[in-house]
């Protein structure tokens, strides 16, 4: 397919390079302005809500557990 497009582009090598760049830019513009805006509502990128917003939290901590009790000091390793 690419060889067919390359053979059909006019004006020798410079024209083929410029033509292929224009075709690539047109393809990117088609994706950017037509396909992606059409597909955006179908994608779940905006569904980031974790709770319903009524959770008052856990107090002063961001974590639901006490980090001082759950973090014991390291134990001594035996000599080898």
Backbone torsions as a table, in degrees:
resi	resn	phi	psi	omega
1	UNK	NA	-46.0	179.8
2	UNK	-66.2	-35.8	177.8
3	UNK	-65.5	-37.8	177.9
4	UNK	-63.9	-43.8	178.0
5	UNK	-63.4	-43.4	-178.6
6	UNK	-62.3	-40.1	179.1
7	UNK	-69.6	-29.6	-177.5
8	UNK	-82.5	-17.5	-179.9
9	UNK	-71.7	136.2	-174.9
10	UNK	-89.7	177.5	167.6
11	UNK	72.0	34.5	173.5
12	UNK	68.9	-162.6	-175.9
13	UNK	-64.5	-45.5	178.7
14	UNK	-61.7	-40.1	178.4
15	UNK	-67.4	-35.6	178.6
16	UNK	-67.8	-39.5	179.2
17	UNK	-67.0	-47.2	179.4
18	UNK	-64.8	-41.9	179.1
19	UNK	-63.7	-40.4	179.4
20	UNK	-69.2	-34.9	175.7
21	UNK	-66.6	-39.4	177.2
22	UNK	-66.0	-39.7	176.9
23	UNK	-64.4	-41.1	178.4
24	UNK	-65.1	-41.2	178.4
25	UNK	-65.1	-38.8	177.9
26	UNK	-65.4	-38.5	178.7
27	UNK	-66.0	-43.1	178.2
28	UNK	-64.5	-41.3	178.4
29	UNK	-64.3	-39.0	176.9
30	UNK	-61.6	-43.9	177.4
31	UNK	-64.4	-46.3	-173.3
32	UNK	-66.5	-41.8	-172.5
33	UNK	-100.0	-14.0	-177.4
34	UNK	-119.8	-56.7	-171.7
35	UNK	-72.6	-49.1	-177.7
36	UNK	-64.9	-43.2	175.6
37	UNK	-62.9	-32.7	177.1
38	UNK	-67.9	-39.1	-174.9
39	UNK	-84.4	-15.6	-175.2
40	UNK	-58.2	-44.2	179.2
41	UNK	-65.3	-19.3	-178.9
42	UNK	-84.6	-13.2	-177.0
43	UNK	-96.2	144.8	-173.4
44	UNK	-89.4	36.7	-176.1
45	UNK	-72.7	-24.4	-177.6
46	UNK	-95.5	1.9	-179.3
47	UNK	-92.3	70.5	-174.8
48	UNK	-109.1	10.3	-178.4
49	UNK	-77.0	127.7	-177.9
50	UNK	-91.5	-45.7	179.8
51	UNK	-118.3	-171.0	-180.0
52	UNK	-93.5	2.4	176.8
53	UNK	88.8	0.7	-179.0
54	UNK	-101.8	-2.0	-179.6
55	UNK	-72.1	120.9	-177.5
56	UNK	-74.2	-11.1	-178.9
57	UNK	101.7	-172.3	-175.4
58	UNK	-114.5	21.1	-179.6
59	UNK	101.2	-136.4	-177.3
60	UNK	-81.7	-14.4	-175.1
61	UNK	-94.8	148.2	172.5
62	UNK	-84.0	-21.9	-178.1
63	UNK	-99.5	145.6	-178.6
64	UNK	-82.6	18.1	178.2
65	UNK	-144.8	163.3	-178.3
66	UNK	-84.7	122.3	-176.6
67	UNK	-79.6	-18.0	179.5
68	UNK	-78.7	-35.1	178.3
69	UNK	-79.0	-30.7	-177.3
70	UNK	-89.9	9.9	-179.3
71	UNK	-127.2	76.4	-177.9
72	UNK	-70.7	156.6	177.0
73	UNK	-66.6	153.5	-178.8
74	UNK	-66.7	144.7	178.8
75	UNK	-85.2	155.5	179.8
76	UNK	-72.3	138.3	178.2
77	UNK	-93.1	139.9	179.3
78	UNK	-70.2	149.1	176.9
79	UNK	-71.2	144.9	-179.9
80	UNK	-108.5	NA	NA
